[in-house]
Amino acid sequence: MMDAEKFTELASLYAVGALDEVELREFENYLRNASANERRELSELNDAAAMMPLALLLCLALLRPFGGRVRSGGDHRPPELAS
């Protein structure tokens, strides 16, 4: 039996294809007897992972008016108001 925290960690990595071969085999073996709640959690994580590319495209589209540039730290006001 796997505790809930470990399941969530492995399921998250599984959803984005980040498990190594050994972890992948062990996790898939565990899934054969997973509870309904665990299968539901994995399904939700898979759905979220599938949406990541769309979220990235949305972010890039929102940055387009700014020439794709993002400033980090400090003053985030437009340059004409920053002085």
Summary of the structure (lengths in Angstrom):
residues: 83
radius of gyration: 19.9
end to end distance: 60.2
largest distance: 62.5
contacts: 157
relative contact order: 0.09
helix: 70%
strand: 0%
